[in-house]
Amino acid sequence: MDDNKMNDKYMHSYSNIIYVDENIPGPFEDSVEYNNIVYNLNSRLLNYCKCDSICTIETCQCLIKSGDANYEMEGYRLNFLKNTGNLSYPIIECNSLCTCSESCGNRVVQKGPIDCLEVKMCRNISKGKGIFTTQFIPRGTFICEYAGEILTLEQAKKRHKLNETLKKMNYIFCLNEYCNETQLQMIVDPSELGNIGRYINHSCDPNCIIVPVRVDNPLPKLAIFSQEDIHYGSEITYNYGSNSFGNSKEVENRKKCLCSSNNCFGLMPSDKY
């Protein structure tokens, strides 16, 4: 099957931000970690299915590898019942090597963001801009990817420190996954090269979650799904990270949270890389 073209028609209103609809490697760094990022982005997942048209959990190698159906048959919505109990499986979509049709129910994130997102100023202008929906979004719907530059740990630390020095907003997101007692880490920064996901604000009581989804290569897409029904005009939000307070110095350096939710912790999350 030919590569599916991601349908992303959004763009930035700022001339100093370049729109990228998928993750790209950050600036060159002469390190093993950087080389691994480039290698993985250019790699292919070994598993692919040979289904005739529509995949089923009994025959599709991608779904078998995923442990169950990733999405509900009706509406291509996230299967929240999949990862229950003590055993958690990855979400692996059918890819460009699979023989199933483009309408297969295991092709969701790769098709691009939902088309009802609007970037505009928040009611609380101190929050700046956010993403709002122009239509009703059912629970489990894929919203968009959080895409940008994939950084090494050293690059992320330098950018974070520079953002603090210049009092700039920090967009760096660190995903930590655990496999066979091994931690896998991926760091994405959409501050200067990124997609529409960069405008989503934090909430201590969010209506969306970030889920790692793999398609063609071993590196996951940071896929944002609604975890509840979201009504017309509502702001799209997710929780940026841990709300543990740590020591007094860490608390002192954390920014005030402006989410105004009933469960607000008062301070923005601050996870260490």
Buried (B, 14 or more C-beta within 10 A) or exposed (E): BEEBEBEBEBEBEEEEBEBBBBBBBBEEBEEEEBBEBBEBBEEEBEBBBEBEEEBBBEEBBBBBBBBBBBBBEEEBBBBEEBBEEEEEBBBBBBBEBBBBBEEBBBBBBBBBBBEBBBBEEBEEEEBEBBBBBEEEBEBBBBBBBBBBBBBBEEBBBEBBEEBEEEEEEBBBBBBEEEEEEEEEEBBBBBBBBBBBBBBBBBBBEBBBBBBBBBBBBBBBBBBBBBBEEBEEEBBBBBBBBEBEEEEEEEEEEBEEBBBEEEEBBEBBBBEEE
